[in-house]
Amino acid sequence: MNEISTRGRKAAGTSALAARALELIASGRATSRAQLAELLGAAASSVSVAVGQLVEHGLVAEEGTQSSTGGRPRKVLRLGGQDEFAVAADLGGRHARVGVVLPGGELRDVSTVPLVIADGPEAALSRLAATLEELVERHGRARLRGVGLSLPGPVDTATGSVVQPSRMPGWNRFPVEAWLRERFAVPAVADNDANCMAVGEHTARRGRHQQVIMVKMGTAIGAAALVDGRLYRGGTGAAGEITHIRIARGAHMPCSCGNTDCLETVASGAALVRVLRDEGVDVSTAEDVVRLATDAHPEANRAVRRAGDYLGQVLAANVNFFNPDAVYLGGILSTVEPFVAAVRSQLYESCHPLVTEHLAIERAVLGADAGLLGAGQFALQRSLAQALRQVGGAQLDPDRFPAPAAPAP
């Protein structure tokens, strides 16, 4: 059993006030005891007791100082103990990005390792676990708090399994989370790559934008939404499923869902490979397409611009409806300027001026590491929620606090 659980059994249960304080700290809305007292409408002495409980159980750490408007400098509150960590992986079709994730959002020991997802879950996860075990041993098994996995397919978060993925043969309904829990004996989380990327970006940006649409554009297309800084999953966990929205100007291309002219058939990396090969261009992967477009290859540039235009059409409807603060663009296609320019152009052309007046349309600042960080954050949040239950506190929703506290101005 991990150290948090041991401490929890030795100590009295946390109060409801402590649980509410933990949510505020984890969401980034409070970084000091004074801010907690103001937001909770509680006496400073009561907040001090609640924070003391969280610190005692290892759920919150106090460190450093932040500027204040007067009086003594305030200590900064953040999630978790100072030396705890999660290991995480972001799986692609032929490789995985792996690394160590710390509670404050720092990444360490990040690398890319070979992994063929088409080999099936048992083979792929066994190889991945061996790599993650090396990271665990290097950083100290006693301090491991969770394992997070970002997967390129729909995930049923209630069961921790992939559901009808289009590019993951053999993975349907495989209990990924249960497999990881049994292997590592700590809380484990598996989630869709777009969700992980959204949480990772939100973490890296310190919650600067609270209403966000995140789009991942790689071999496939995925999207996620943050509402008030919280990942929005929808009624059945399928929120952000823009992949199968149909494009009016499509070429009647069949999609894996059974329909034709879905966004994925005209705007994904896989679609671009198909289109360019039909035109006689020698490409095999989305990486090949990006390389050619970066080198100003005429056919590749034309194809990526058209794909960006299609994606912008679909995003425009969602942006008009949702009115987000920001649209983040991630995935390998976001590295191609003509693609991004086409998306931006379509949004400004098709959205109401009031919607785009202050809209940030930006590439993911973390690039390829956004999904990795998000998966690790999910794992740490799951560990916190479990630890709070074990020490007698109220239950927490892990989707409620994806971002660390914002830095002081």
Secondary structure, DSSP 8 states (H G I E B T S, - for coil): --HHHHHHHHS----HHHHHHHHHHHHTS--SHHHHHHHHT--HHHHHHHHHHHHHTTSEEEEEEE--SSSS-EEEEEES-TT-EEEEEEE-SSEEEEEEE-TTS-EEEEEEEE--GGG-HHHHHHHHHHHHHHHHHHH-GGGEEEEEEEESS-EETTTTEE-S-SS-TT-TT-BHHHHHHHHHSS-EEEEEHHHHHHHHHHHHTTT--SSEEEEEESSSEEEEEEETTEEE--SSS-TT--TT-B-TT----B-TTS-BSBHHHHHSHHHHHHHHHHTT----SHHHHHHHHHTT-HHHHHHHHHHHHHHHHHHHHHHHHH--SEEEEESGGGG-HHHHHHHHHHHHHHS-HHHHTT-EEEE-TTGGGHHHHHHHHHHHHHHHHHHHHHTT-----GGG--S------
